[in-house]
Amino acid sequence: MNRIQRLFCLVSVVGISYCGYSQTKTVKDTITIMQYNLLNYGYNGNTCGGFNITLAHKDQQLKTLIDYIKPDILGVNEMGCNELYSRRILANCLNQGTSKFERTKLQKSGTQNICNSYFYNTEKLGLINSSAITKTKNAGNIIRAIDFLKLYVKGEYLSISDTISLSHLVVHLKASNGTSERAEREKAAEGIMYHLEQNESAGNYILSGDFNVYKSSEGAYQQFTKYTKVPFRFYDPIKQEGSWNNNGAYAKVHTQATRTGSCGGMDDRFDFILASKAIIDDSSHIKYIADSYRAVGQDGKRLNQSVISPTNTDVPANIATALYEMSDHLPIILKLEVAYEVPVGVESLESKKIKSRVISPSFDGIKFNTENQGEENPLKFQVFSLEGRLVKDGIVEIRTGVQEHNLEFSGQGIFILKLTSEATKESETHKVIVW
């Protein structure tokens, strides 16, 4: 049995009569990830090619690109290290006509003046935690903080999807091709991988950002893709490893630079989205969708040329222009498929007078809300571990209207909450993450 089948059987043990796939359906969804170096958004740094870096101009170009790509996740590099800039991107570029996107808190290390930022579609994803990796393996300082996001998938019925997690690291490694710069990149990469090995479990991971590497044999890239602890390694979904710099054989994957002259034209693969083995192998309900990895605006005809000359055959002319105006990098996109089984034909409390909603993840116990449209009614609760052990049980009185409930207990992990109406004996179950 796979993990979902075992869960269904466990729920059967604690009181619901379904197990296996005879009463289930497969639910699938797609998550589009976009990674983009914004070229000094909110920071007045040096740029090649005479870019207009005023925020109003950048907002216009970025919104055009977002409307075209329609990402569910946006990770960015080269944003000024101030929350007001991520709030501006959220308001002006992502949440025009909608309110579904949210941002994570700004992460900063030391005196860095350009930061990463991260945005996600709350209709598909929830945030478990947002933190930063700032130290090398030997406790030195990484030049720019690595954003480390832990997300869970939102989906149908019984919160089954809530335990499908996706972790995402957004990096911006040291630029330039000197010996010291390469060493700085390698130390940062080693710090990232060491942190994962020491503090995390293998699973669904995405690593994206501006790596500033010139070839796959560089130490930083080797740390990511050949790390000694195999379960934590990252993989290039398009398998285009080699010596990318100014090499026509890799013209299709070059991401920098969008302009000629002092920018130099398209001749480097600096920007990446790498995936963990679990995603490549589709072993934990999230998989890479074949052929979805793409440098937007790269048709393979750009070697030492700009994104608008010769005529771009990968994107419409207005998108090529927005790419030319926005940044000296191209955005990278990748699509993931989420798939899981849900039960069908199971009667629950929600079909009656009492509706319940579990907060997942919860902290220091399980929190849930009830909305009672009928008479006051005692509700029995039982909390089980995934091994079937009863962790906590009791009775809550459900009054008419909306109530908040907090079941406090010590322990972290994934639990099953079973709610049973004392009056009708109808039940429903929820899975919940507790931190």
MIFIFI-792417 format. One record per residue: x, y, z of N, C-alpha, C, O in turn. Coordinates in steps of 0.1 Angstrom, whole numbers, plus 2048, in hexadecimal, padded with zeros to 3 digits. Example, Ala and Ser with C-alpha at 12.3 -4.5 7.8 and 13.67 -1.06 7.14 Angstrom:
BEGIN
8847C784E87B7D384E8847DF84E88E7DF855
8807EA8478897F584788180084F88680B850
***
This chain:
BEGIN
8087F480080080080080980D80081380D806
8048177F980B8247FA80682C8067FD82780D
80C83780880983F8147FA8438157F4842820
7F484780A7E684B80A7DD83F80D7D4840815
7E08338077D882780B7D98248197CF820820
7E582481F7E782182D7DF82B8367D9827840
7DE8388317D78428397C883E8387C183F843
7C383A82D7B583782C7B182B8357A782B83B
7BA8218357B881583E7B881A84C7B0815854
7C18238507C282885E7B582F8617AF82D86C
7B08378587A383E85B79883485D78F837865
79882985578E81F85778F81986578581686B
79B81786A79D81287879781B88279181688C
79882888079383188A78583588877F83E88F
77E82F87E76F83187E76983487175C834871
77083686676A83885976C82C850776826850
76182984976181C84276681D83475E81982B
77282283177782182478681D82478D82182E
78B81681B79981281A79C80D80C794807805
7A88118077AC80D7FA7A78177F07A38227F3
7A78137E37A381C7D879581A7D37918217CA
78E8117D878080E7D277781A7D476D81B7CC
7798227DE77182D7E177883A7E17758437E9
78283B7D878A8477D878A84D7C97878467C0
78F8597C879185F7BB79E8667BC7A386B7C7
7A58687B17B286F7B07AF87E7AD7A88817A4
7B58867B57B58947B37C28997AF7CD8957B5
7C38A17A57CF8A779F7CF8B679E7C48BC79C
7DA8BC7A07DB8CA79F7E98CE7997F28C679A
7EB8D97947F78DE78E7FC8EA7967F48F3798
8098EA79980F8F67A081A8FB7968238F4793
81990879282390E78982C916792828920799
83991379184391B79884B92478E84E920783
84C93079285493A78B85F94079385D94579E
86B93F78E87794579587D95078C87F94E780
87F95C79288396778A88C97179188997579D
89797478B8A097F79089B98C78B89B98E77F
89699579488F9A17908989AD78C8939B7788
8A59AB78E8AF9B678A8AC9C37928A69CC78D
8B09C379F8B09CF7A78A19D57A889F9E17A6
8989CD7AC88B9D27AF88B9D87BD88C9D27C7
88B9E67BD88B9ED7C98999EF7CF89B9F47DA
8A39ED7C68B19EF7CA8B89F67BF8B89F17B3
8BEA017C18C5A097B78D3A047B58DDA0C7B8
8D59F87B08E29F37AD8E79F479F8DF9FA797
8F39F079C8F89F178E8F09E77868EE9DC78A
8ED9EB77A8E79E27708EE9E47628F39EE75F
8EE9D975A8F39DB74D8E79DF7448DC9DE748
8EA9E57388E19E772E8D79F27308CE9F3727
8D89FB73A8D0A0673B8C1A0373E8B8A0A739
8BF9FA7478B19F674B8AAA017538B1A0975A
89DA03750895A0C758891A047658889FA764
896A077718939FF77D88AA06786889A03792
882A10781878A1678986DA0C78D86AA03784
868A0C79985EA0279D852A0279484C9F7792
84DA0D790841A0E788843A0677B83A9FF777
84FA09775852A027688539F376B84E9EB763
85A9EF77585C9E177884F9DA77B84D9CE777
8469E07838399DA7868319D777A82B9CD779
8329E077082A9DE76482F9D275C8279CA757
83D9D175B8429C57548409B875B83D9AE755
8429B97698409AC7708329A777082F99B76F
8289B177181A9AC7708179A676381099C762
81D9AC75881A9A674B81F99874A81998F745
82B99575083198875082997E759827973755
82598376581D97B76E81097776780B96B768
8099807617FC97E75A7FE97374F7F596B74D
80A97374980D96A73E81095C74480B95273F
81995B74E81D94E75381394875D81293C75D
80C95076580394C76F80994277980593777A
81394778081993E78A81193C79780894579A
81393179D80D92F7AB8179327B58149357C1
8249317B282F9347BA83893E7B383C93B7A7
83C9497B98469527B38529547BD84F9597C8
85D94F7B98699527C187295C7B987495B7AD
8769677C087E9717B988B9747C088D9727CC
8959787B88A297D7BD8A398C7B989B9917B1
8AC9937C08B09A17BD8A49AA7C08A19B37B7
89E9A97CB8949B27D089B9BA7DC8A29B47E4
8989C77DD89E9CE7E88999C87F588E9C37F6
8A29C97FF89F9C280C8969CB81589A9D081F
88A9CC8108809D38188729CD81586F9CA80A
86A9CB82085D9C481E8549CC81584B9C680E
8569D981484D9E180B84E9DD7FD8449DE7F5
8599D87F985A9D37EA8539C67E884D9C57DD
8539BD7F184B9B17EF83D9B47F08349AE7E9
8399BD7F982B9C17FA8269C87ED81B9C67E8
82F9CF7E682C9D67DA82A9CC7CF8219CD7C7
8339C27CE8329B87C48249B07C681D9AD7BC
8219AD7D28159A67D58099AE7D08009A97CA
8099BB7D47FD9C37D07FC9C77C27F19C77BC
8089CB7BC8079D07AE8099C67A38059C8798
80F9BA7A68129B179C80A9A379D80899D793
80799F7A98019927AC7F29937AF7EA98A7AB
7EE99C7B87E199C7BD7D89A77B67CF9AC7BD
7DB9AA7AA7D29B37A27C69AB79E7C79A2796
7BA9AE7A47AE9A77A07AC99A7A87A39937A5
7B59977B17B398B7BA7BA98E7C77C19987C9
7B89857D07BF9867DD7C59797E17C89767ED
7C89707D77CC9627DB7DA9617DE7DE9577E3
7E396B7DA7F19697DD7F596F7EA7EF9797EF
7FF9697F080496E7FD81496D7FC8199667F3
81A97580482997580482E97081182796F81B
83B96C81184196881D84A97382384C97D81C
84E97282F85697D83586397E82F86997482A
86998A82F87698C82988198683288198683E
88A97F82B8969798318A298082D8A4984822
8AB9838378B798B8358C298683D8C0982849
8CE9868388DA98283F8E498E83F8E8993835
8E899384B8F299D84C8EE9AA8458E39AF847
8F79AF83D8F59BC8368F19BB8288F29C4820
8EC9AF8248E89AE8158DE9B98118D59BC819
8DF9BD8058D69C88018CC9C47F68C49CC7F2
8CE9B87F18C39B37E88BF9A57EE8C899D7F2
8B29A27EE8AD9977F48A498F7EB8A19937E0
8A19837EF89797A7E888997E7ED8889847F8
87F97A7E687197B7EC86996F7E686D9697DC
85E96C7EC8569607E98489637EA8439697F4
84095E7E08329607DF82B9537DC83194B7D4
81F9507E18189437DE8099457DD80494E7E3
80393D7D67F593D7D37EE9367DF7EF9297E0
7E693D7E77E09377F37D492E7F07CF9277F9
7D092F7E47C59257E07CA9177DE7C290E7DF
7D79167DC7DD9097D97E69057E47E98F97E7
7EC90E7EB7F790C7F57F69138027F091E802
7FA90D80D7FA91381980991381E81190B81B
80C91D82681A91F82C81B91883981391B842
82490F83A82890984783291184F83091485B
83C91584884791C84E85092484485191F839
85592F84885E93784086A93A848869940853
87693784488293984B88E93C84288C93D835
89A93D8478A594083F8B19378438B393384E
8B99338398C692D83B8D19388398D193D82E
8D993A8438E29458428F19418458FA949844
8F393484890093084C9059258438FE91D83E
91392584191991B83A91B90F84391790F84F
92090483E9228F884692B8FB8529298F585D
93490385193E90785B93A91386394291A869
92D91786292792286A92C93086592B93986D
93193085993493D85392794484E91C93D84E
92795084A91C95784591A95583692395782E
90E95183290A95182490795F820900966827
90D96381490C9718108FE97680F8FB982812
8F496E80A8E69728098DE96680F8E095B80C
8D496A8188CC96081E8C59578148C095C809
8C494A8178BC94180F8AE9408148AD93C820
8A494380D89694281189293381189592C807
88D92E81C88992081E87A92082187692382D
87291C81886391C81A85E90D81B862905813
85590B82484E8FE82583F90082383990882A
83A8FA81982C8FB8158248EE81682B8E4816
8178EF81680F8E38158058E680A8018F1807
8008DB8047F68DC7F97E88DC7FF7E48D5808
7E08E67FA7D28E67FE7CA8DE7F37CD8DF7E7
7C08D77F87B88CF7EF7AB8CA7F47A68D07FE
7A68BF7EF7988BB7F17978B27FE7A08AA800
78D8B38057878A980E7908A381879B89E815
78D8A482579389D8307A28A28327A989C839
7A58AE82C7B28B382D7BD8A98297C98AA82E
7BA89F8207C489581C7D089C8167DB898818
7CD8A680E7D98AD8077E28B48107ED8B780C
7DD8B881C7E48C18257F18BB8297FA8C382D
7F38AE8288008A882D8098A78218148A1823
8068AB81580F8AB80A8178B880A8118C3809
8238B780D82B8C480F8358C68048398BD7FC
8398D38028428D77F884B8E17FF8478EC804
8588DE7FF8628E88058698EF7F986C8E87EF
86C8FB7FB8729037F087D90C7F587B9137FF
88990B7EF8949147F389791D7E78989197DC
89892A7EA89B9347E08A893A7E38AB93F7EE
8B193A7D98BF93E7DC8C49487D18BE9497C6
8CD9507D68D495A7CD8E39597D18E79607DA
8EB9517C98F994F7CD90195A7C78FD9627BE
90D95B7CD9179657C991A9667BA91B95B7B4
91A9727B491D9747A692C9747A39349757AC
92F97379693C97579094396779093F95D797
94E96678895495A78496295878A96A950785
96596079497395F79A9739537A496994D7A7
9809507A89829457B197B9477BE97493D7C3
97C9537C49759557D19669557D095F9507D9
96195A7C595295A7C394D94B7C19439487C7
9549437BA9509357B995092E7C69489267C9
95B9317CE95C92B7DB9509307E494B9287EC
94D93C7E39419427EB93493B7E892C9387F0
9329387DB9269317D69269237DC91C91E7E0
93291D7DB93290F7E093090E7EF9299057F4
9359177F793391780592491980891F912811
91D92280190F9248039079178008FE913807
90A9117F59039057F09068FA7FA8FC8F37FE
9128F87FF9158EE80990D8F18169088E781C
90C8FE81A9049018268F58FD8248EF8F882E
8F08FF8198E28FC8168E08ED8188D78E881F
8E88E58118E78D78118E98D181F8E38C7823
8F38D68268F68D28348EA8D583D8E68CC845
8E48E083B8D88E48438CD8DA8418C78D584A
8CA8D68348C08CD8318C38BF8378BA8B983D
8CF8BB8368D38AD83B8D18AD84A8CD8A3850
8D58B88518D58B88608C78BA8668C58B6871
8BF8C185F8B28C68658A58C185E89B8C3864
8A68BC85289A8B984B8998AA8478A38A3848
88E8A684288C89983C88B89A82D8868A4828
88F88F82688E88F81887F89081387788B81B
87D89680886F89780386E8A07F78778A07EF
8638A77F68608B07EA8678BD7EC8638C57F4
8728C07E587A8CC7E687C8D27D987E8CB7CF
87B8DF7D887F8E77CC88A8F17D18898F77DB
8948F27C889F8FC7CB8A09047BE8A29007B3
89E9127C089E91A7B48A59277B78A792B7C3
8A992E7AD8AF93B7AE8BA93E7A48BC93779B
8C19497A78CC94D79E8D99477A58DE94C7AF
8DE93C79F8E99357A48F693C7A090093B7A7
8F694479590294A79090E94178D91994478E
90A93478A91592A78691692A77790D92D76F
92292777292692776492691975E925918752
92790F7669279017619248F876C9258FB778
91F8EC76991A8E37739258DC77B9228D6785
9318DD77793C8D877F9408E178A9498DD792
93B8ED78B93E8F679693A8F07A39308E97A4
9418F47AE93F8EE7BB9318F07C092B8E77C6
92B8FC7BE91E8FF7C39148F57BD90B8EF7C4
9148F47B090B8EB7A990D8DD7AD9038D57AE
9198D97AF91C8CB7B39178C87C19128BD7C4
9188D27CA9128D17D79038CE7D68FE8C57DD
8FC8D57CE8EE8D37CC8EA8C57C68E18BE7CB
8F28C17BC8ED8B67B48F58A97B68F189E7B2
9008AA7BE90889E7C190B89D7D09158977D4
9038A27D89058A27E69068947EB90088B7E6
90E8927F59128857FA90587D7FF9058717FE
8FC8848058F087E80A8E587E7FF8DF8887FC
8E48737F88DC8727EC8CE8777ED8C987D7E4
8C78737F88B98787F98B78877F98AC88B7F6
8C188E7FB8C089D7FC8C58A47EF8C48B07ED
8C989C7E58CE8A27D98C38A87D18B78A47D2
8C78B27C88BE8B87BF8C28B47B18CD8B07AE
8B88B57A88BA8B079A8B58BA7908AB8C2793
8BB8BB7858B78C477A8AC8BD7728AF8B376C
8A08C27738958BB76C8978BA75D8928B0757
89F8C37578A18C27488AE8BC7458B18BB739
8B68B874E8C28B074C8CC8B87428D18B2739
8CD8C57448D68CD73C8E28D27438E48DE745
8EA8C87478F68CC74F9028CC7459038C473C
90C8D57489178D774091E8E474291C8EA74C
9258E973892C8F6739923900731924900725
91B90773891090F73291691C72C910921722
92092273292493072E92893172093192A71B
92193A71892493D70B92593070292D9306F8
91D92770591D91A6FE9109186F69059176FC
9109186E99049176E18FD90B6E38F190A6E0
9039006E78FC8F36EA8F28F56F58E88ED6F5
8F38FF6FD8EA9017088E290E7068DC913710
8E19136FA8DA91F6F78CB91F6FC8C6929700
8C59136FC8B79126FF8B591470E8A9917712
8BF9137168BD9147258C492072B8C4922737
8CA9297228D09357278C593E72D8BB940727
8C89457388BF94E73F8C495C7408BD965745
8D095F73C8D696C73F8E096E7348E9966731
8E097A72D8D99867308CF98A7258D1986719
8C49917288BA99471F8BD99F7158B69A170B
8C89A67178CD9B170F8DB9AF70A8E39A8711
8DE9B56FF8EC9B46FA8F49C06FF8EF9C7709
8FF9C46F99079CF6FD90E9CC70A9149C170B
90D9D47149149D272190E9C67289159C1731
9029C27258FC9B672C9029A972690399F72D
9069A971990D99E71390499470C90998B704
8F799570D8EE98C7058ED97F70C8F397C717
8E49767078E196970D8ED95F70B8F095B700
8F495C7178FF95371690294C72390C945724
8F994D72D8FB94673A8EE94073F8E394573D
8F09347458E592E74D8E793175C8ED929762
8E293C7608E494076E8D893B7778DA939783
8CC93A7718C09397798BB92A7788BB92576D
8B69257838B39167838A791478C8A491B795
8A090978989790279289B8F47928998ED788
89F8EF79E8A38E17A08998DA7A98928E17B0
8988CD7A788E8C67AF8948BA7B689E8B47B1
88E8B67C18938AB7C988F89E7C288789D7B9
8958937C78938867C18848827C287F87B7BA
87E8857CE8708827D08678887C585D8817C1
86A8947C186289A7B68658947A985C8927A1
8728927A687688C79987087E79886C87A78D
8708767A386B8687A385C8677A585785C7A4
8568727A98478727AC8458687B783C85F7B6
84C8697C284A8607CD8438657D983F85E7E2
83F8727D98388787E482D8827E082B88C7E6
82687D7D58198847D181C8917CA8128987C6
8288957C782B8A17BF83689D7B58408977B8
8338A07A883D89C79E83F8A87948368B0792
84B8A878E84E8B17838468AD7778468A1773
8408B77718388B47648428B57598488C0756
8448AA75184E8AA74784C8B573D8418B9739
8588BB7398588C672F8528D37338508DC72B
8508D474084A8E17458558EB7498528F774B
8618E674B86C8EF74E8708F87428718F3737
87190574587290E73A87891C73E874921749
88292073788692E73887E93772F87F936723
87593F73586B94672D871950724879959729
86F94F71787595870D8819527078879596FE
88594670A89194070588D9366FA88892B6FD
88F9396EE88C9306E38989296DD8979226D2
8A492B6E38B09256DE8B792D6D38C19296CE
8B29396D08B79416C58BD94E6CA8BE9586C3
8C194E6D78C595A6DE8D495B6E08D99656E6
8DD9526DC8EB9526E08F195F6DD8F29636D1
8F69666E88FC9736E78F397D6E08F79876DB
8E697B6E18DC9846DC8D29886E78D39826F2
8C99916E48BF9956EE8B398D6ED8B19856E5
8AA98F6F789D9886F789398D6ED88A9866EA
8969986E788D99D6DC89399D6CE88C9A06C4
8A099A6CD8A699A6C08B098E6BF8B998D6C7
8AD9856B58A39856AB8959836B18949816BD
88B9836A887D9826AD87B9766B587F96B6B2
8759776C187496C6CB8689636C785D9686C5
86B9566C586194D6C185B9456CD85393C6CB
8609486D985B9416E58509476EC8479416F1
84F9556EB84595C6F283F9676E884696B6DF
83396C6EB82E9786E38379846E483F9856EE
83698D6DB83F9996DB83E9A16E78489A66EC
8329A36ED8309AB6F98379A570583B9AC70E
83799770583E99071084D99170F854993719
8529907038609927008659A070486F9A270A
85C9AA70185F9B87058609B97148699C071A
8569B371B8569B472A8629AD7308689B3739
8679A272A87399C72F87F9A572D8889A6735
87F9AB72188A9B471E88B9C07278959C572B
87F9C572B87E9D17338809CE7428859D774A
87C9C274687C9BF7558899BC75B88D9C2765
8919B375489D9AE75B8A79A97518A49A7745
8B39A77568BE9A174D8BD99274E8C598B748
8B498C7568B297E7568A497A75189B982750
8A396E74C89696874989096175589895B75D
88396175687D95876187D94A75C87C946751
87E94176787D93376587092E76A86C932775
86992576385D91F76885E91076886590A760
85690A7708558FB7718488F87778428FF77F
8428ED7728348E97778358DC77F83D8D377B
82E8DB78A82D8CF79281F8CA7928158D2792
81D8BD7928108B779480F8B17A18178AA7A6
8048B47A88018AF7B57F58A57B37EB8A87AD
7F78997B87EC88E7B77EA8877C47F48837CA
7DE8857C87DB87D7D47CD8777D37C587C7CA
7CA86E7DB7BD8677DB7B486D7E67B98707F1
7A786E7E379E8737ED7928697ED78F8637E2
78C8677F878085E7F97748647F27738717F2
76B85C7EE75E8617E875385A7EF75484E7F4
7478607EF73B85A7F473B85780373484E808
74286080B74385E81973B86A81F73D87581D
73186682772887082E730877839737870841
72F88483B73788B84572E89584C723898848
73489A85772D8A585E7298B185571F8B7857
7328B484C7308BF8437238BF83B71E8C9837
71E8B28397128B18317058B483A6FA8B4835
7088B58476FD8B78516FD8C68567008CF84E
6FA8C78626F98D58687068DB86D7078E786E
7108D287071C8D78767278D786B7298CC865
72E8E28697398E28607468E58687458ED871
7508DF86475D8E086B7688E38627688DF856
7728EB86777E8EE85F78A8ED86878B8F4872
7948E58647A08E386C7AB8ED8677AC8EF85B
7B28F38707BD8FC86D7CA8F386B7CE8EE875
7CF8F385F7DB8EA85D7E58F28547E18F6849
7F18F48597F68EE8667F18F68727EE902871
7F08EF87E7ED8F588A7FA8F58938048EE890
7FA8FD89E8058FE8A68018FB8B57F79008B9
8098F28BC8068EF8CA7F88E98CB7F08EC8D4
7F58DF8C37E88D88C37E08DA8B67E58E08AC
7D48D68B77CB8D78AB7C18E28AD7BA8E28B7
7BF8EA8A37B58F58A37AB8F28987AF8EF88D
79E8F389B7948F28917888FB8947868FE8A0
7818FE88A77590788B7688FF8887698F6880
75D90288F7518FB88B74690688974791188F
73D90388073290B87D72590387E7238FA876
71D9068887118FE88B70590588770291088C
6FD8FF87E6F19068796E590087F6DA90387C
6E78F68896DC8F088F6DC8F289E6E08FD8A3
6D78E88A66D78E98B46E58E68BA6EE8E18B3
6E68EB8C76F38E88CE6F58D98CE6EB8D18D0
7018D48CC7048C68CA7128C28CF71B8C88CA
7138B98D87208B48DC7288AD8D07218A68C8
7348B08CF73C8AA8C57488A38CB7508A98D2
7498968C875588E8CD7618908C475F88F8B8
76C8928CA7788938C27828888C67838848D2
78A8838BC7948798BF7A087D8B679E8808AA
7AC87E8BC7B88818B47C18748B47C486F8BE
7C48708A87CD8648A67DA86789F7DA870897
7E48618A37F186189B7EF85988F7E585288E
7F885B8857F78538797F984487B7F683C873
7FE84088780083288B7F382C8917F3820894
7E98358937DC8308987DB8328A77D182E8AD
7E58388AE7E583A8BC7DC8468C07DD8518BA
7D38448CA7CA84F8CE7D28598D67D88558E1
7D38658D27DB86F8D87D38778E27D887B8ED
7C787A8DF7BE8838E77B08818E37AD87F8D7
7A68818EC7988808E97908888F379588C8FE
78388A8F077B8928F976E8968F276B8928E7
7678A08F875B8A58F375C8B48F37618BA8FC
7578BA8E87568C98E87478CC8E57408C58DE
7428D68EC7348DA8EA7338E48DE73A8EE8DE
72B8E18D472A8E98C871E8F18C97128ED8C8
7208FE8CB7159088CC71090C8BE71790A8B4
7059138BD7009188B170A9238AC70D92C8B5
70D9248A071692E89A72492889872691C897
72E93289873C92E89574492E8A27429378AB
74C9238A47549228B076291E8AC7649178A1
76C9228B477A91E8B277D9148BD7799168C9
7849098BA7888FF8C37978FD8C379D8FD8B8
79D8FA8CE7AC8F88CF7AE8EC8D87AC8EC8E4
7B38E18D17B68D48D87C58D48DB7CD8D18D3
7C88D88E77D68D98EB7DC8CC8EE7D68C48F6
7E88C98E97F08BD8ED7FE8BF8E88008C68DF
8078B88EE8158B88EA8178AE8DF8118A38DF
8208B28D68238A98CB8228B08BE81A8B98BC
82A8AC8B482A8B28A782A8A689D82E89B89F
8258AA8918248A08868178A187F8108AB87F
81289587A8068948727FC88C87B7FF88187F
7F089187D7E688A8857D988A87D7D6891874
7D08808827C387F87D7B98848877B987E893
7B088D8847A689288D79988C88879588E87D
79288489178587F88E77A88689777C8878A3
77088C89076589389775988B89575588788A
7518888A074588089F73A8888A673B88C8B2
72F8898A072388F8A671D8868B071987A8AC
71B88A8BC7158818C770687F8C47018748C8
7008888BC6F28878BA6EF87E8AE6E68758AF
6F787F8A36F48788976FE86C8946FB86488C
70986C89B71486289A71B86388C72285A889
71886E88572087087872D87587C72F87D885
73787287374587587674C87B86A74787985E
75788286D76088586276E886867770887874
77888485F78688586378D88F85B78A893850
7988948627A189E85C7AF89A85F7B2895869
7B889C8557C689B8587CB8A985B7C78B3855
7D48AA8647D98B78687E88B686C7EC8AD872
7F08C08687FE8C186B7FE8CA8787F88D4879
8068C58828088CC88E8178CF89081F8C688F
81A8DC8928288E089482A8E58A28358E98A6
***
